[in-house]
């Protein structure tokens, strides 16, 4: 109970925040900015595409981690990712991309509030199963809508984001990742951190201490879903085509969870670093091991999680308060 009291206690002093904690994150974004300008020659276009999907994976992993900080292990990430993609596919035909993109994400965020309100009393395995079922419900609804509306099971063409300009799409994705990282840092270094930590460590005690469980859990759900939907918009606008089976697949819910754990839970740099390492490793294994790369990839990931309980961030030594970023 003492841990919960400490987490829930309002912090009047200045938050534990130092510029040095931001150095690794800043270095990552600096490298990501110069990446498209490096002399890769004939492989430049291919590597830029890999970079784009790596950034999107980072957005999804970090947005899932923000929700996990409130103790909610969701398997509905694919639902909000897919709602963002389908929302953009429909709104993008009538509105410019800079309006269709946030509106699609806002739609997903509003839907998350409904799901959050319905599942509020659930926790642990029951909450995870409920969110997984919700994803299947959304997929079924989208799949059974008239083809003239959402394309049905055959899928739907999506307006090209930024006219199909690969470099512009990459920088837009990087801007969304930066936004996601800033939101993560805001959660980490404000009173939201203490509220989320208190709920994660014990809802009943946190409620007794005056933490509004409903408000903070719904806020975490909304933020996470909004950002995940932005990732869905980016993916849809890049690939020009989506279908219910692939967009709402279980893999799109499991991958952010796995990536966050691999990189380091409850940090900002961890999920981003995890997404980068795993996406690059996946591409390398796919090109070298061919058909067996999924088996090797799974074994590497499993062994990494077993031997790195704190993820990649656990490799860095921290103090008591550490300044994890």
C-alpha positions as CSV (number, residue, x, y, z in Angstrom):
1,X,0.0,0.0,0.0
2,X,2.9,2.4,0.7
3,X,3.9,2.2,-3.0
4,X,0.4,3.3,-4.0
5,X,0.4,6.1,-1.5
6,X,3.7,7.3,-2.8
7,X,2.5,7.1,-6.4
8,X,-0.8,8.9,-5.7
9,X,0.7,11.7,-3.5
10,X,0.5,15.1,-5.3
11,X,3.9,16.3,-6.2
12,X,4.4,19.9,-5.2
13,X,8.1,20.0,-6.0
14,X,9.5,20.3,-9.4
15,X,9.1,17.1,-11.5
16,X,12.2,14.8,-11.7
17,X,13.2,16.0,-15.1
18,X,16.6,16.7,-16.5
19,X,17.9,17.7,-19.9
20,X,20.3,14.8,-19.9
21,X,17.4,12.3,-19.9
22,X,16.3,13.7,-23.3
23,X,19.7,13.3,-25.0
24,X,19.1,9.7,-26.3
25,X,15.7,10.6,-27.5
26,X,16.9,13.7,-29.2
27,X,19.7,11.8,-30.8
28,X,17.2,9.3,-32.2
29,X,15.1,12.0,-33.8
30,X,18.2,13.8,-35.2
31,X,19.3,10.5,-36.9
32,X,15.8,10.0,-38.1
33,X,15.8,13.5,-39.7
34,X,19.0,13.0,-41.6
35,X,18.2,9.4,-42.6
36,X,16.4,10.2,-45.9
37,X,19.4,12.4,-47.0
38,X,22.1,9.7,-46.6
39,X,23.7,8.4,-49.8
40,X,22.1,4.9,-50.1
41,X,22.2,4.9,-53.9
42,X,19.8,2.5,-55.6
43,X,18.5,1.2,-52.3
44,X,17.4,4.7,-51.1
45,X,13.7,4.3,-52.0
46,X,13.5,0.8,-50.4
47,X,15.2,1.9,-47.2
48,X,13.0,5.0,-46.9
49,X,10.0,2.7,-47.1
50,X,11.5,0.6,-44.3
51,X,12.1,3.7,-42.3
52,X,8.5,4.8,-42.8
53,X,7.0,1.6,-41.5
54,X,9.5,1.5,-38.6
55,X,8.3,5.0,-37.5
56,X,4.7,3.8,-37.7
57,X,5.6,0.8,-35.6
58,X,7.1,3.2,-33.1
59,X,3.9,5.2,-32.9
60,X,1.8,2.2,-32.3
61,X,4.1,0.8,-29.6
62,X,4.4,4.1,-27.8
63,X,0.7,4.8,-27.9
64,X,0.0,1.3,-26.5
65,X,2.6,1.9,-23.7
66,X,0.8,5.1,-22.6
67,X,-2.4,3.1,-22.0
68,X,-0.5,0.3,-20.2
69,X,0.8,2.9,-17.7
70,X,-2.7,3.0,-16.3
71,X,-2.8,-0.7,-15.8
72,X,-4.9,-1.5,-18.8
73,X,-3.5,-4.3,-21.1
74,X,-5.6,-3.8,-24.2
75,X,-5.9,-6.0,-27.3
76,X,-8.0,-3.5,-29.1
77,X,-5.2,-1.5,-30.6
78,X,-6.0,-3.0,-34.0
79,X,-9.5,-1.7,-33.7
80,X,-8.5,2.0,-33.3
81,X,-5.7,1.6,-35.8
82,X,-8.2,0.2,-38.3
83,X,-10.8,2.9,-37.5
84,X,-8.2,5.5,-38.2
85,X,-7.4,3.9,-41.5
86,X,-11.0,3.5,-42.6
87,X,-11.9,6.9,-41.4
88,X,-9.2,8.4,-43.5
89,X,-10.2,6.3,-46.5
90,X,-13.7,7.7,-46.4
91,X,-13.1,11.2,-45.2
92,X,-10.1,11.6,-47.4
93,X,-12.3,11.5,-50.5
94,X,-14.2,14.6,-49.4
95,X,-11.7,16.5,-47.2
96,X,-8.1,17.6,-47.5
97,X,-5.7,15.2,-45.7
98,X,-4.9,17.7,-43.0
99,X,-8.5,17.7,-41.9
100,X,-9.3,14.0,-42.7
101,X,-6.3,12.8,-40.6
102,X,-7.2,14.4,-37.2
103,X,-10.9,13.8,-37.7
104,X,-10.3,10.1,-38.3
105,X,-8.2,9.9,-35.2
106,X,-10.8,11.9,-33.2
107,X,-13.5,9.4,-34.3
108,X,-11.4,6.5,-33.0
109,X,-10.8,8.4,-29.8
110,X,-14.5,8.9,-29.2
111,X,-15.2,5.2,-29.9
112,X,-12.5,4.3,-27.3
113,X,-14.5,6.3,-24.7
114,X,-17.5,4.1,-25.3
115,X,-15.4,0.9,-25.0
116,X,-13.7,2.3,-21.9
117,X,-17.0,3.1,-20.2
118,X,-18.4,-0.4,-21.0
119,X,-15.3,-2.3,-19.8
120,X,-14.5,0.0,-16.8
121,X,-15.2,-2.7,-14.2
122,X,-13.1,-5.3,-15.9
123,X,-9.4,-5.8,-15.3
124,X,-6.5,-8.2,-16.1
125,X,-7.4,-11.1,-18.4
126,X,-11.1,-10.2,-18.5
127,X,-10.3,-6.7,-19.8
128,X,-7.9,-8.1,-22.4
129,X,-10.5,-10.6,-23.7
130,X,-13.2,-7.9,-23.8
131,X,-11.0,-5.6,-25.9
132,X,-10.1,-8.5,-28.2
133,X,-13.8,-9.2,-28.7
134,X,-14.4,-5.5,-29.4
135,X,-11.8,-5.6,-32.3
136,X,-13.6,-8.6,-33.8
137,X,-17.0,-6.8,-33.5
138,X,-15.6,-3.7,-35.3
139,X,-14.0,-5.9,-38.0
140,X,-17.3,-7.7,-38.6
141,X,-19.3,-4.5,-38.8
142,X,-16.8,-3.0,-41.3
143,X,-16.8,-6.2,-43.3
144,X,-20.6,-6.4,-43.5
145,X,-21.2,-2.8,-44.5
146,X,-22.4,-2.3,-48.1
147,X,-19.5,-2.4,-50.5
148,X,-20.4,1.1,-51.7
149,X,-19.7,2.4,-48.2
150,X,-16.6,0.6,-46.9
151,X,-15.7,-1.9,-49.6
152,X,-16.9,-5.0,-47.7
153,X,-14.6,-7.9,-47.5
154,X,-12.8,-7.0,-50.7
155,X,-11.3,-3.9,-49.2
156,X,-11.2,-0.2,-50.0
157,X,-8.9,2.1,-52.0
158,X,-7.4,4.9,-50.0
159,X,-6.4,8.4,-51.2
160,X,-2.6,8.8,-51.5
161,X,-1.3,10.7,-48.5
162,X,0.6,13.8,-49.6
163,X,0.2,12.8,-53.3
164,X,2.3,9.7,-52.8
165,X,5.5,11.6,-52.1
166,X,7.6,9.1,-50.1
167,X,9.9,11.5,-48.5
168,X,7.0,13.8,-47.4
169,X,5.1,10.8,-46.0
170,X,8.2,9.8,-44.0
171,X,8.6,13.3,-42.4
172,X,4.8,13.4,-41.7
173,X,5.1,10.0,-39.9
174,X,8.2,11.3,-38.0
175,X,6.2,14.4,-36.9
176,X,3.4,12.1,-35.6
177,X,6.0,10.0,-33.7
178,X,7.4,13.2,-32.2
179,X,3.9,14.2,-31.1
180,X,3.4,10.8,-29.6
181,X,6.8,11.1,-27.8
182,X,5.9,14.6,-26.5
183,X,2.6,13.3,-25.1
184,X,4.4,10.4,-23.5
185,X,6.9,12.8,-21.9
186,X,4.0,15.0,-20.7
187,X,2.4,11.9,-19.1
188,X,5.7,10.9,-17.5
189,X,6.6,14.3,-16.0
190,X,3.3,15.6,-14.8
191,X,0.8,14.4,-12.2
192,X,-0.7,12.1,-14.7
193,X,2.2,9.8,-14.1
194,X,1.4,9.5,-10.4
195,X,-2.3,9.0,-11.1
196,X,-1.6,6.3,-13.7
197,X,1.0,4.6,-11.5
198,X,-1.4,4.6,-8.5
199,X,-4.2,3.0,-10.6
200,X,-1.8,0.4,-12.0
201,X,-0.5,-0.6,-8.6
202,X,-4.0,-0.9,-6.9
203,X,-7.3,0.6,-8.0
204,X,-9.1,0.2,-4.7
205,X,-6.4,1.9,-2.7
206,X,-6.0,4.6,-5.3
207,X,-9.7,5.3,-5.1
208,X,-9.5,5.7,-1.4
209,X,-6.7,8.1,-1.8
210,X,-8.9,10.3,-4.0
211,X,-7.7,9.3,-7.5
212,X,-10.5,9.5,-10.0
213,X,-10.2,6.0,-11.6
214,X,-12.8,6.5,-14.3
215,X,-11.5,9.9,-15.4
216,X,-7.9,8.8,-15.7
217,X,-8.5,5.4,-17.3
218,X,-10.8,7.0,-19.9
219,X,-8.2,9.7,-20.5
220,X,-5.5,7.1,-21.0
221,X,-7.7,5.2,-23.4
222,X,-8.6,8.3,-25.4
223,X,-5.0,9.4,-25.8
224,X,-3.7,5.9,-26.8
225,X,-6.5,5.4,-29.3
226,X,-6.2,8.8,-30.9
227,X,-2.5,8.2,-31.5
228,X,-2.9,4.6,-32.7
229,X,-5.5,5.9,-35.2
230,X,-3.0,8.4,-36.5
231,X,-0.7,5.4,-37.2
232,X,-3.6,3.7,-39.1
233,X,-4.0,6.9,-41.2
234,X,-0.3,6.9,-42.1
235,X,-0.3,3.2,-43.0
236,X,-3.5,3.5,-45.1
237,X,-2.3,6.6,-46.9
238,X,1.0,4.9,-47.7
239,X,-0.3,1.6,-49.0
240,X,-3.4,3.1,-50.9
241,X,-5.5,0.0,-50.0
242,X,-6.9,-1.6,-46.8
243,X,-9.2,-4.6,-46.1
244,X,-10.8,-5.7,-42.8
245,X,-9.0,-9.0,-42.5
246,X,-5.5,-7.5,-42.5
247,X,-6.3,-4.1,-40.9
248,X,-8.1,-5.5,-37.9
249,X,-5.8,-8.6,-37.5
250,X,-4.7,-9.8,-34.1
251,X,-1.1,-9.1,-35.2
252,X,-1.8,-5.4,-35.2
253,X,-2.8,-5.6,-31.5
254,X,0.0,-8.0,-30.4
255,X,2.9,-6.2,-32.2
256,X,2.6,-3.0,-30.2
257,X,2.4,-4.9,-26.9
258,X,5.4,-7.1,-27.8
259,X,7.4,-4.1,-29.0
260,X,6.8,-2.1,-25.9
261,X,7.8,-5.0,-23.6
262,X,10.9,-5.6,-25.7
263,X,12.0,-2.0,-25.7
264,X,11.0,-1.2,-22.1
265,X,7.6,-0.6,-20.5
266,X,6.6,2.8,-19.1
267,X,9.3,4.7,-20.9
268,X,9.3,6.9,-24.0
269,X,12.5,5.8,-25.7
270,X,12.0,2.1,-24.9
271,X,9.0,1.4,-27.3
272,X,10.6,3.6,-30.0
273,X,13.9,1.8,-29.7
274,X,12.2,-1.6,-29.6
275,X,10.2,-0.8,-32.8
276,X,13.4,0.2,-34.6
277,X,15.4,-2.9,-33.5
278,X,12.6,-5.4,-34.2
279,X,11.5,-3.9,-37.5
280,X,15.1,-3.8,-38.8
281,X,15.8,-7.3,-37.5
282,X,12.6,-8.6,-39.2
283,X,13.6,-7.1,-42.5
284,X,17.1,-8.6,-42.3
285,X,15.8,-12.0,-41.3
286,X,13.2,-11.9,-44.0
287,X,15.9,-11.3,-46.7
288,X,18.4,-13.8,-45.3
289,X,16.4,-16.7,-43.8
290,X,13.5,-16.5,-46.3
291,X,10.6,-18.7,-45.3
292,X,11.9,-19.6,-41.9
293,X,12.5,-16.0,-40.8
294,X,9.3,-15.9,-38.6
295,X,10.5,-18.9,-36.5
296,X,14.0,-17.3,-36.0
297,X,12.4,-13.9,-35.3
298,X,10.1,-15.4,-32.7
299,X,12.9,-17.3,-31.0
300,X,15.1,-14.1,-30.9
301,X,12.2,-12.1,-29.5
302,X,11.3,-14.8,-26.9
303,X,14.9,-15.1,-25.6
304,X,15.2,-11.4,-25.5
305,X,12.2,-11.0,-23.3
306,X,13.3,-13.8,-21.0
307,X,16.8,-12.4,-20.6
308,X,15.9,-8.7,-20.6
309,X,13.0,-8.4,-18.1
310,X,13.1,-4.6,-18.3
311,X,13.6,-4.6,-22.1
312,X,16.3,-2.9,-23.9
313,X,16.1,0.0,-21.5
314,X,17.2,-2.3,-18.8
315,X,20.6,-2.4,-20.4
316,X,21.1,1.2,-19.2
317,X,22.0,1.8,-15.6
318,X,19.6,4.1,-13.8
319,X,19.6,5.7,-10.4
320,X,16.7,5.3,-8.0
321,X,14.6,7.9,-9.9
322,X,16.7,7.4,-12.9
323,X,15.1,9.8,-15.3
324,X,13.8,7.0,-17.5
325,X,12.8,8.4,-20.8
